[in-house]
Amino acid sequence: MTSFDWDDSVKAAIFFGFAGLWVLWGVIDYFFDYSFQIYFVALIFILISCVYITVWQTKNVVVPGGWVRIVNVNIP
């Protein structure tokens, strides 16, 4: 079983992204009604999904023989 070696910038992005979503949810919960909260939660999940799909698609490269997944490949 392999362990993932995450870069410090990835760890910081996850931490600050979660903290930002927590603060955003606090602002939404304080200022907006329940119907807007549902809308904003759906919007946040859609945006997270779009970012994940975009990152996934940029790591998959189509070549004539099929597709290749590029992870930690340094091309000179």
C-alpha positions in Angstrom: 0.0 0.0 0.0 1.4 3.4 -1.0 1.2 6.5 1.1 0.6 9.9 -0.5 3.3 12.5 0.0 1.3 15.8 -0.3 3.1 19.1 -0.8 2.7 21.8 1.8 1.0 24.0 -0.7 -1.7 21.3 -1.2 -2.2 21.0 2.5 -2.5 24.7 2.9 -5.0 25.0 0.0 -7.2 22.3 1.6 -7.0 23.9 5.0 -7.7 27.5 3.8 -10.3 26.2 1.4 -12.2 24.5 4.2 -11.8 27.5 6.5 -13.1 29.8 3.7 -16.1 27.6 3.1 -16.8 27.6 6.9 -16.6 31.4 7.1 -18.8 31.7 4.0 -21.3 29.4 5.5 -21.4 31.4 8.7 -22.1 34.6 6.7 -24.8 32.9 4.7 -26.4 31.4 7.8 -26.4 34.8 9.5 -27.6 37.0 6.7 -29.8 34.8 4.5 -33.1 32.9 4.8 -33.4 29.1 4.6 -34.3 29.1 0.9 -31.1 31.1 0.0 -29.1 28.7 2.2 -30.3 25.7 0.1 -29.4 27.7 -3.1 -25.9 28.6 -1.9 -25.2 25.0 -0.7 -26.2 23.7 -4.2 -24.0 26.4 -5.8 -21.0 25.5 -3.6 -21.3 21.8 -4.4 -21.6 22.6 -8.2 -18.6 24.8 -8.1 -16.5 22.2 -6.2 -17.6 19.5 -8.7 -16.7 21.8 -11.7 -13.2 22.4 -10.2 -12.7 18.6 -9.6 -13.9 17.7 -13.1 -11.6 20.4 -14.6 -8.6 19.1 -12.7 -9.4 15.5 -13.6 -9.7 16.4 -17.3 -6.4 18.3 -17.3 -4.6 15.3 -16.0 -6.0 12.9 -18.6 -4.4 13.3 -22.0 -5.8 11.7 -25.1 -3.2 10.1 -27.4 -3.7 8.1 -30.6 -3.3 4.8 -28.7 -5.8 5.7 -25.9 -5.4 8.0 -23.0 -2.6 8.5 -20.5 -3.0 9.9 -17.0 -0.3 12.4 -16.2 0.6 12.5 -12.5 4.0 13.7 -11.3 5.5 13.5 -14.8 8.1 16.2 -15.5 8.4 16.8 -19.2 11.6 18.7 -20.1 
